Protein backbone atom coordinates (compact mmCIF):
# COMPACT_ATOMS: atom_id res chain seq x y z
CA UNK A 1 0.00 0.00 0.00
CA UNK A 2 1.36 3.41 -1.01
CA UNK A 3 2.17 5.71 1.89
CA UNK A 4 0.64 9.17 1.73
CA UNK A 5 4.05 10.59 2.64
CA UNK A 6 5.43 9.20 -0.66
CA UNK A 7 2.94 11.21 -2.73
CA UNK A 8 4.15 14.19 -4.65
CA UNK A 9 2.73 17.63 -3.70
CA UNK A 10 0.96 18.02 -7.04
CA UNK A 11 -0.78 14.64 -6.49
CA UNK A 12 -2.07 15.80 -3.10
CA UNK A 13 -3.40 19.06 -4.60
CA UNK A 14 -5.05 17.11 -7.41
CA UNK A 15 -6.82 14.76 -4.99
CA UNK A 16 -8.05 17.72 -2.93
CA UNK A 17 -9.38 19.44 -6.05
CA UNK A 18 -11.18 16.27 -7.18
CA UNK A 19 -12.83 15.77 -3.81
CA UNK A 20 -13.90 19.43 -3.64
CA UNK A 21 -15.36 19.15 -7.13
CA UNK A 22 -17.27 15.99 -6.24
CA UNK A 23 -18.69 17.56 -3.08
CA UNK A 24 -19.80 20.61 -5.09
CA UNK A 25 -21.55 18.41 -7.63
CA UNK A 26 -23.36 16.64 -4.81
CA UNK A 27 -24.86 19.95 -3.62
CA UNK A 28 -28.30 20.82 -4.92
CA UNK A 29 -29.26 24.46 -4.68
CA UNK A 30 -33.00 24.99 -4.32
CA UNK A 31 -35.13 28.11 -4.23
CA UNK A 32 -36.70 29.13 -0.96
CA UNK A 33 -39.93 29.53 -2.90
CA UNK A 34 -41.47 26.89 -5.12
CA UNK A 35 -42.01 28.72 -8.41
CA UNK A 36 -42.62 25.65 -10.57
CA UNK A 37 -46.40 26.04 -10.72
CA UNK A 38 -46.11 29.76 -11.42
CA UNK A 39 -43.69 29.20 -14.30
CA UNK A 40 -45.91 26.50 -15.80
CA UNK A 41 -48.94 28.76 -15.64
CA UNK A 42 -47.03 31.59 -17.32
CA UNK A 43 -45.89 29.21 -20.06
CA UNK A 44 -49.53 28.17 -20.61
CA UNK A 45 -50.65 31.80 -20.91
CA UNK A 46 -47.88 32.61 -23.40
CA UNK A 47 -48.80 29.53 -25.42
CA UNK A 48 -52.46 30.55 -25.58
CA UNK A 49 -51.70 34.15 -26.54
CA UNK A 50 -49.16 32.90 -29.09
CA UNK A 51 -51.92 31.01 -30.91
CA UNK A 52 -53.11 34.36 -32.24
CA UNK A 53 -50.39 36.97 -31.63
CA UNK A 54 -47.20 36.78 -33.69
CA UNK A 55 -44.10 38.18 -32.00
CA UNK A 56 -44.62 40.99 -29.44
CA UNK A 57 -42.96 38.83 -26.77
CA UNK A 58 -41.82 41.85 -24.75
CA UNK A 59 -45.36 43.19 -24.56
CA UNK A 60 -46.74 39.84 -23.38
CA UNK A 61 -43.98 39.49 -20.77
CA UNK A 62 -44.64 42.97 -19.40
CA UNK A 63 -48.39 42.40 -19.23
CA UNK A 64 -47.86 39.19 -17.25
CA UNK A 65 -45.33 40.92 -14.97
CA UNK A 66 -47.83 43.73 -14.44
CA UNK A 67 -50.47 41.20 -13.39
CA UNK A 68 -48.09 39.49 -10.95
CA UNK A 69 -47.02 42.85 -9.48
CA UNK A 70 -50.64 44.04 -9.05
CA UNK A 71 -50.02 46.88 -11.48
CA UNK A 72 -51.72 48.48 -14.46
CA UNK A 73 -50.29 48.84 -17.96
CA UNK A 74 -50.59 51.49 -20.65
CA UNK A 75 -50.00 50.15 -24.16
CA UNK A 76 -49.10 52.71 -26.82
CA UNK A 77 -48.76 52.18 -30.55
CA UNK A 78 -50.22 53.13 -33.89
CA UNK A 79 -53.56 51.56 -34.85
CA UNK A 80 -53.43 47.98 -36.06
CA UNK A 81 -50.47 46.54 -34.10
CA UNK A 82 -52.63 44.19 -31.94
CA UNK A 83 -52.73 46.28 -28.75
CA UNK A 84 -56.40 45.61 -28.02
CA UNK A 85 -56.33 42.01 -29.27
CA UNK A 86 -53.39 41.12 -27.02
CA UNK A 87 -55.10 42.59 -23.96
CA UNK A 88 -58.30 40.68 -24.78
CA UNK A 89 -56.39 37.43 -25.26
CA UNK A 90 -54.61 37.82 -21.93
CA UNK A 91 -57.95 38.38 -20.23
CA UNK A 92 -59.47 35.37 -21.97
CA UNK A 93 -56.62 33.12 -20.81
CA UNK A 94 -57.68 33.93 -17.22
CA UNK A 95 -60.90 32.71 -15.59
CA UNK A 96 -61.79 36.15 -14.22
CA UNK A 97 -64.27 38.90 -14.99
CA UNK A 98 -63.55 41.03 -18.03
CA UNK A 99 -64.94 44.39 -19.09
CA UNK A 100 -64.12 46.59 -22.07
CA UNK A 101 -64.69 50.36 -22.14
CA UNK A 102 -64.33 52.36 -25.34
CA UNK A 103 -63.23 55.89 -24.45
CA UNK A 104 -64.80 58.68 -26.53
CA UNK A 105 -64.77 62.49 -26.21
CA UNK A 106 -68.35 62.53 -24.85
CA UNK A 107 -67.83 59.77 -22.25
CA UNK A 108 -68.76 60.83 -18.71
CA UNK A 109 -67.28 59.56 -15.40
CA UNK A 110 -70.64 58.02 -14.47
CA UNK A 111 -70.49 55.92 -17.65
CA UNK A 112 -67.41 54.24 -16.15
CA UNK A 113 -68.02 54.16 -12.40
CA UNK A 114 -71.80 53.86 -12.28
CA UNK A 115 -74.61 56.08 -11.09
CA UNK A 116 -77.47 56.23 -8.59
CA UNK A 117 -80.86 55.32 -10.09
CA UNK A 118 -84.22 56.01 -8.46
CA UNK A 119 -86.17 52.82 -7.80
CA UNK A 120 -89.91 53.46 -8.09
CA UNK A 121 -90.80 50.28 -6.18
CA UNK A 122 -89.18 51.27 -2.88
CA UNK A 123 -88.81 55.01 -3.59
CA UNK A 124 -85.08 54.89 -2.93
CA UNK A 125 -81.95 55.57 -4.91
CA UNK A 126 -79.95 52.47 -5.80
CA UNK A 127 -76.40 52.44 -7.09
CA UNK A 128 -76.04 50.83 -10.50
CA UNK A 129 -72.47 49.63 -10.94
CA UNK A 130 -70.55 50.65 -14.03
CA UNK A 131 -68.25 48.51 -16.19
CA UNK A 132 -65.26 49.30 -13.94
CA UNK A 133 -66.62 46.70 -11.49
CA UNK A 134 -64.77 43.71 -12.90
CA UNK A 135 -61.37 42.03 -12.60
CA UNK A 136 -59.65 42.96 -15.85
CA UNK A 137 -60.62 46.25 -17.45
CA UNK A 138 -59.63 46.99 -21.03
CA UNK A 139 -59.84 50.71 -21.74
CA UNK A 140 -59.57 51.17 -25.47
CA UNK A 141 -58.05 54.47 -26.68
CA UNK A 142 -57.83 56.08 -23.27
CA UNK A 143 -56.45 59.28 -24.79
CA UNK A 144 -59.70 59.83 -26.76
CA UNK A 145 -61.49 61.02 -23.59
CA UNK A 146 -60.89 64.39 -21.90
CA UNK A 147 -59.11 64.79 -18.54
CA UNK A 148 -62.37 64.85 -16.56
CA UNK A 149 -63.21 61.30 -17.58
CA UNK A 150 -59.63 60.08 -17.21
CA UNK A 151 -59.56 61.48 -13.66
CA UNK A 152 -62.43 59.16 -12.74
CA UNK A 153 -59.89 56.34 -12.72
CA UNK A 154 -57.54 57.92 -10.14
CA UNK A 155 -59.02 56.42 -7.00
CA UNK A 156 -59.94 53.02 -8.42
CA UNK A 157 -56.48 52.42 -9.94
CA UNK A 158 -54.62 53.42 -6.80
CA UNK A 159 -56.84 52.15 -3.99
CA UNK A 160 -59.06 49.58 -5.73
CA UNK A 161 -62.17 51.31 -4.44
CA UNK A 162 -64.73 53.89 -5.57
CA UNK A 163 -66.37 56.62 -3.49
CA UNK A 164 -69.69 57.91 -4.85
CA UNK A 165 -72.24 60.01 -2.93
CA UNK A 166 -70.28 59.40 0.26
CA UNK A 167 -70.48 55.62 -0.12
CA UNK A 168 -67.40 53.46 -0.57
CA UNK A 169 -67.45 50.48 -2.91
CA UNK A 170 -64.60 47.96 -2.90
CA UNK A 171 -63.63 46.11 -6.07
CA UNK A 172 -62.88 42.40 -6.17
CA UNK A 173 -59.31 41.15 -6.55
CA UNK A 174 -57.52 40.71 -8.83
CA UNK A 175 -58.03 44.13 -10.39
CA UNK A 176 -56.01 45.26 -13.39
CA UNK A 177 -56.47 48.07 -15.91
CA UNK A 178 -55.06 47.59 -19.42
CA UNK A 179 -55.32 50.82 -21.37
CA UNK A 180 -54.41 51.35 -25.00
CA UNK A 181 -53.67 54.64 -26.71
CA UNK A 182 -52.50 55.98 -30.00
CA UNK A 183 -49.46 58.27 -30.07
CA UNK A 184 -50.13 61.86 -29.06
CA UNK A 185 -49.41 63.03 -32.61
CA UNK A 186 -52.54 61.25 -33.87
CA UNK A 187 -55.49 63.56 -34.55
CA UNK A 188 -58.27 63.77 -31.95
CA UNK A 189 -56.32 62.60 -28.90
CA UNK A 190 -55.75 64.15 -25.48
CA UNK A 191 -52.45 64.00 -23.66
CA UNK A 192 -52.78 62.04 -20.41
CA UNK A 193 -51.96 64.17 -17.33
CA UNK A 194 -48.84 63.25 -15.36
CA UNK A 195 -50.91 62.18 -12.33
CA UNK A 196 -52.81 59.73 -14.54
CA UNK A 197 -49.65 58.34 -16.12
CA UNK A 198 -48.13 57.81 -12.68
CA UNK A 199 -50.88 55.29 -11.87
CA UNK A 200 -49.62 52.92 -14.55
CA UNK A 201 -46.87 50.50 -13.56
CA UNK A 202 -45.66 50.11 -17.16
CA UNK A 203 -45.93 52.07 -20.36
CA UNK A 204 -45.41 49.55 -23.14
CA UNK A 205 -44.45 50.82 -26.59
CA UNK A 206 -45.53 48.52 -29.41
CA UNK A 207 -43.58 48.69 -32.66
CA UNK A 208 -44.38 47.42 -36.15
CA UNK A 209 -43.62 43.71 -36.76
CA UNK A 210 -40.57 42.83 -38.85
CA UNK A 211 -40.78 41.17 -42.27
CA UNK A 212 -40.82 37.57 -40.99
CA UNK A 213 -43.56 38.30 -38.44
CA UNK A 214 -45.58 40.18 -41.07
CA UNK A 215 -45.47 37.15 -43.36
CA UNK A 216 -46.53 34.87 -40.49
CA UNK A 217 -49.44 37.20 -39.66
CA UNK A 218 -50.67 37.04 -43.26
CA UNK A 219 -50.25 33.26 -43.37
CA UNK A 220 -52.29 32.72 -40.20
CA UNK A 221 -54.98 35.12 -41.36
CA UNK A 222 -55.26 33.27 -44.66
CA UNK A 223 -55.60 29.91 -42.89
CA UNK A 224 -58.26 31.14 -40.46
CA UNK A 225 -60.73 32.07 -43.21
CA UNK A 226 -64.07 32.64 -41.39
CA UNK A 227 -62.97 31.26 -38.01
CA UNK A 228 -62.90 33.55 -34.99
CA UNK A 229 -59.38 34.13 -33.65
CA UNK A 230 -60.21 34.13 -29.95
CA UNK A 231 -62.30 30.94 -29.98
CA UNK A 232 -59.18 28.77 -29.70
CA UNK A 233 -58.05 30.37 -26.42
CA UNK A 234 -58.36 28.30 -23.23
CA UNK A 235 -58.74 29.86 -19.79
CA UNK A 236 -56.22 28.68 -17.20
CA UNK A 237 -55.81 30.78 -14.07
CA UNK A 238 -58.57 31.45 -11.57
CA UNK A 239 -58.76 34.50 -9.31
CA UNK A 240 -57.54 32.39 -6.37
CA UNK A 241 -54.48 31.19 -8.30
CA UNK A 242 -53.61 34.72 -9.40
CA UNK A 243 -53.85 35.95 -5.80
CA UNK A 244 -51.58 33.08 -4.73
CA UNK A 245 -48.95 33.96 -7.34
CA UNK A 246 -49.14 37.66 -6.51
CA UNK A 247 -48.46 36.85 -2.85
CA UNK A 248 -45.59 34.58 -3.90
CA UNK A 249 -43.98 37.39 -5.89
CA UNK A 250 -43.96 39.68 -2.85
CA UNK A 251 -41.75 37.15 -1.04
CA UNK A 252 -38.97 37.28 -3.66
CA UNK A 253 -35.71 38.26 -1.96
CA UNK A 254 -34.11 41.66 -2.64
CA UNK A 255 -30.70 42.35 -1.10
CA UNK A 256 -30.01 45.69 0.60
CA UNK A 257 -27.42 46.72 -2.00
CA UNK A 258 -30.04 46.23 -4.74
CA UNK A 259 -32.49 48.45 -2.90
CA UNK A 260 -29.75 51.08 -2.88
CA UNK A 261 -29.22 50.51 -6.61
CA UNK A 262 -32.91 51.25 -7.30
CA UNK A 263 -32.75 54.36 -5.13
CA UNK A 264 -29.63 55.60 -6.93
CA UNK A 265 -31.34 55.29 -10.32
CA UNK A 266 -34.38 57.20 -9.07
CA UNK A 267 -32.33 59.97 -7.44
CA UNK A 268 -30.28 60.31 -10.63
CA UNK A 269 -33.44 61.20 -12.58
CA UNK A 270 -34.08 64.13 -10.22
CA UNK A 271 -30.68 65.71 -10.80
CA UNK A 272 -30.28 64.98 -14.51
CA UNK A 273 -29.96 68.22 -16.52
CA UNK A 274 -31.90 66.70 -19.42
CA UNK A 275 -35.01 66.10 -17.29
CA UNK A 276 -37.49 68.75 -16.20
CA UNK A 277 -39.34 66.30 -13.92
CA UNK A 278 -37.69 63.34 -12.17
CA UNK A 279 -39.20 60.15 -10.79
CA UNK A 280 -41.12 59.99 -7.50
CA UNK A 281 -40.93 57.38 -4.70
CA UNK A 282 -43.90 55.68 -6.34
CA UNK A 283 -41.60 54.97 -9.28
CA UNK A 284 -38.97 53.35 -7.06
CA UNK A 285 -41.64 51.13 -5.50
CA UNK A 286 -42.84 50.24 -9.00
CA UNK A 287 -39.32 49.15 -10.02
CA UNK A 288 -39.07 47.05 -6.85
CA UNK A 289 -42.38 45.27 -7.49
CA UNK A 290 -41.82 44.70 -11.20
CA UNK A 291 -38.24 43.44 -10.73
CA UNK A 292 -39.60 40.87 -8.27
CA UNK A 293 -42.13 39.80 -10.90
CA UNK A 294 -39.44 39.45 -13.58
CA UNK A 295 -37.31 37.39 -11.18
CA UNK A 296 -40.21 35.03 -10.40
CA UNK A 297 -41.00 34.68 -14.11
CA UNK A 298 -37.37 33.66 -14.60
CA UNK A 299 -37.69 30.95 -11.93
CA UNK A 300 -35.61 32.80 -9.33
CA UNK A 301 -36.63 33.71 -5.80
CA UNK A 302 -34.13 36.57 -5.71
CA UNK A 303 -33.75 39.79 -7.71
CA UNK A 304 -30.66 40.49 -9.82
CA UNK A 305 -29.42 43.82 -11.23
CA UNK A 306 -30.59 42.66 -14.66
CA UNK A 307 -34.18 42.42 -13.37
CA UNK A 308 -33.95 46.00 -12.15
CA UNK A 309 -32.48 47.24 -15.44
CA UNK A 310 -35.20 45.40 -17.36
CA UNK A 311 -37.91 47.07 -15.27
CA UNK A 312 -36.41 50.57 -15.22
CA UNK A 313 -37.31 51.79 -18.73
CA UNK A 314 -41.00 50.69 -18.92
CA UNK A 315 -41.50 51.95 -15.35
CA UNK A 316 -39.77 55.31 -15.72
CA UNK A 317 -40.05 56.63 -19.26
CA UNK A 318 -43.67 57.81 -18.85
CA UNK A 319 -43.03 59.30 -15.39
CA UNK A 320 -40.20 61.69 -16.27
CA UNK A 321 -40.34 64.76 -18.51
CA UNK A 322 -37.54 65.87 -20.80
CA UNK A 323 -36.70 69.59 -20.73
CA UNK A 324 -38.23 71.56 -23.62
CA UNK A 325 -34.80 72.41 -25.02
CA UNK A 326 -33.72 68.77 -25.22
CA UNK A 327 -37.12 67.68 -26.49
CA UNK A 328 -36.76 70.10 -29.41
CA UNK A 329 -33.42 68.45 -30.16
CA UNK A 330 -35.13 65.07 -30.42
CA UNK A 331 -33.99 63.66 -27.07
CA UNK A 332 -36.48 61.14 -25.62
CA UNK A 333 -37.07 60.03 -22.04
CA UNK A 334 -36.00 56.49 -22.98
CA UNK A 335 -32.61 57.74 -24.13
CA UNK A 336 -32.08 59.68 -20.92
CA UNK A 337 -33.06 56.72 -18.73
CA UNK A 338 -30.72 54.41 -20.64
CA UNK A 339 -27.91 56.90 -20.08
CA UNK A 340 -28.71 57.07 -16.36
CA UNK A 341 -28.69 53.27 -16.05
CA UNK A 342 -25.29 53.12 -17.76
CA UNK A 343 -23.78 55.70 -15.41
CA UNK A 344 -25.08 54.25 -12.12
CA UNK A 345 -22.64 51.64 -10.88
CA UNK A 346 -24.01 48.09 -10.81
CA UNK A 347 -23.64 46.51 -7.35
CA UNK A 348 -21.53 43.40 -7.14
N, C-alpha and C positions, 0 to 999 in steps of 0.2 A: 504494500500500500504506500502511495506517494505521500511523503510528509509535506505539510503545508509550508514548512520552513524552506523546502527545496524549490518552491514556486518562484518564478520570476515576478518582479513588481508589476509588469504590464499584464501578467496573467491574473493577478489579484484584482487589479483595477477592472479588467474585462469581466470577471465573475461578478463583481459588485454591480457593474453597469447592467449586466444581464438580469440579475435578480431584481434590481430597481425597476427595470423595464417590465418584467413579468408582474411585479406587484402593482404597477401603474395600470397595466392592461386588465388586471383583475378588478380594479375599481370601476364602479358604475355610478356615474353622476346622474342624479334624478332631480327634476324640478320639485320645489316645495309644493307647487300647485299642479294639479292634474289638468292639463289643457288639451288632452286628447279629444274629448268630446266636443270642445269648442272648435278646435281646428277642423274636425270632420264636418261639423255643421256649416262652417264657413266655406269649406270646399263644396258642399252640396249647394249652397246658395250661389256660388260663383258658377257652378256647372249649370244651374237652372237659368241664370241670367245669360250665360254664354250660349244658350240655345237660340237666342234671338239677337243679342248684341254682339257685334263683331269688334274686337279690340276694346278700347276704352278701359283697360285694366286698372289704370290709376284711379279713374273715377269710381269704379266699383269698389276698389280697396278703401278709398276714402269714405264712401258711403257706409260701408260695413264698420269701419273704425269709428265713424260718427255715431252709429247706433250703439256700439259697445261702450262708448264714452258718454252716453246720454246727451249727445249734442245734436245740433241742427246744422244743415248744410245748405249753402247757396250755390247753385249750379249756373254758370254763365257761359253762353256760347251763342253763335248765330243760329237762326232757325234751321231745323232739319238735321241736327247732329245727335239726335236720340237722347236729349236731356230728359224730356217728359217720359219717354218710353222706358228708359233705364230706371227712373224712380218708381214707375208703376210696376215694373218687373220685380224690383226689390221688395216692394210691398206685397206683391202676390206670392212671393216665395216664403212669406211669413204668415202664420195663422193668427193675424191680428186685424183689428178694425182699420179700414182705409177710407179716406175721404179726399176728394179732389175739389179745389176751389179755383175757378178761373177769375183772375183779377182783371177788372176793367175800370176805366176812368170814373164810372158812375156807381161803383160798388161802395156800399156804406158799411161802417163797423158792425152794425146790427145784422147785416147779411152774413157775417162771419161768426160772430159770437152768439147771436140769438137775441130774442126780444121778448118782452112781457106781452101776453095776449089776454084780453078780457074773456073770461069764461061765462057765458050767459046762464049756464046751469046753476052754478054756485055763486054767481055775482062776485067773482074774485079774479084777480090777475094771476095768470100762470106763466111761468118762464118756459118758453119754447127754445130748446137748445139748437144752436147753429151747427154747421158742419165741422167746426173746430173740435167738437166733442167726439174725438176718435183717437186711435193710437198713432197712425201714420197719416200725416196731412201733406198732400201734394198741392202746393200753391203754384199755379202755372202763370208765368209772366208777372211776377210780383212787382216789377217796376212799371206796370201799366196803370197801377192805382196810385192816387195821390197820397201825400204823407199822412193825412188824417186816417185813412183806412189802414195804411201800413202800421201806424202807431197802435192800432187795436191789438196787435200781436205782442206788444212789449211785455205785458204782465204774463201772458200765457206761456211765452217762450222761456222766460226767465224763472218763473215760480210754479209753472204747471197748474195754474189756477186762474179763475176769472172772477172779477168783482163787478156785479151789475146791480144797480138800485140798492146798494148797501148789502147785498147778499153775496156770499163767497161760494163758488162752485169749483170743486177739485176735479181734475181730469185723471182718467185712469192711466196707469203705467203699463207698458212703455209709451212714451209720448215723444214723437219726433216730427219736426217740420222739414220738408224737402221743398225748397223754393227754386224755381227756374227764372232766369231773366235773360233778355237779349242785351247786348252791349249798349252802353249809354248813348253811343252815336246813332243808334237806330231811331227812326222817327216815331214820335208818340210815346216816349218813355220818360219816366221820372227817376231822377237820381235818388237812391236810397239814402236816408240820413245816417250819419255816423253812429248814432245810438242804436239804430235798427241793425246796421251791419255788425255791430259789436255783439249782438245776440247769436250770431251764427258761429259755430265752432270752426267750420271750414268754408272757404270760398273756392270752389272747384272750377277751373277754367277748362273748357272742352274745346279741343282743336278739331280741324278737319281730319278725316281718316287718310292714311297714305294710299298709294296705288293698289297694293295687295289687298288691303282691307276693303277698299272700294269695290274691287272685283268680287270679293267674297260676299259683300252685301248684295250686289246685283244677282249673284248666283243663287243665294238663298231666297231672295225675293222671287226670282223666276220659278224656283222649285215649289214655293208655297202655293202659288196660283190663288185660289179663293179661300184658302185656309186662314184662320185667325192666328196671329203670331202668339198671343198670350195664352192660348188654350193649352199649349204643351207644357206650361209651367206648373210645377208641383209645390205645394206649401209644405214647409218643414218645421220651422220653429214656432212654438207657442209663446204666449206672453210670459208664462212661468219660466220657460227655458231662457228667454231673452233676459229676464230679471236676474236669473242665476248667473249668466255669463257676464252681465254688467257688474254684478257684485264681485265676481272672480277677478275682473280686470282691475278693480280698485285695490286688490291685494298684491298686485305686481310690485316688486321691490324696486325702489329708486334710491341709490346711494346719495349721501349728503353732497359729494362733490358734483354730482349731476344736477342736483337742485341749484347749486351755485352756478353751474353752466347755463341753465335756463335763465336764471336771474341776470346773468351778465349779458346775455343776448337781448333781453328786454330792456335793460338799462341803456345798452348801446343804441337802441332805437331813439331814446329820448335825447341823446346828445349828438346825434348824427346831423351834420350841417345840411344834408340833402333832404331831411324830413322836417316838415312843418309840425306834424303831430306824431308823437311816439306811441308806443303800446302801453296799455294799462295793466294793472295786476290781474284783471280778468283774462288778459291774453297769456300771461305766464301760467295761470291755472289751466287754461285751454291746452297749452303745449304739454303740460304735465299729464293731463288726462288722455290726450290723444297719443302721446308717446307710449303710455301704458298699453293702450289699445293695440298699437302697432307691434309692441313686444309680444303681447298675447297671441296676436294673429301669426307671429313668427314662431310660436311654440316655446317662447321664453318667459320665465316668471321674473325677469329682471330687465330693466331698461338700459339700453346702450346709448352712447352719443349719436350713433347713426339713427336711432329712433327719434331722437330730439331734432336732429337736422332734417329728417323727413317730414316731421310735423310742423316745423317752423314756418315754411313758406305758405302753405295753405291756411295756417292759423293767423299769420301776421299781415299778409299783403293787402287784406281789405280793412285792416284796423289802423294802418298808418297812412299819412298823407304826405306826398312829395311836395316840396316847396314850389311855388308857381314858376320861379325862374328855371329850376331843373326840369319841371314838367314841360315847359316850352322847348327845352332842349331834347325832349324825347326820353328822359330818364323815367323808368317805371319803379313802382314800389318793390316788385319782385327783384329787380336788379340791385336795389339798395339793400334788401334783406340778404341776398346772396353774398354781397360784399361784407356785410356785418358778420355773417356766419363764418366767412373765411378769415376774418381778422380776430375773432374771439378764440382764444386758445382752447383746444379740445383737452378735457381732463384725461389723465392716464391712470 
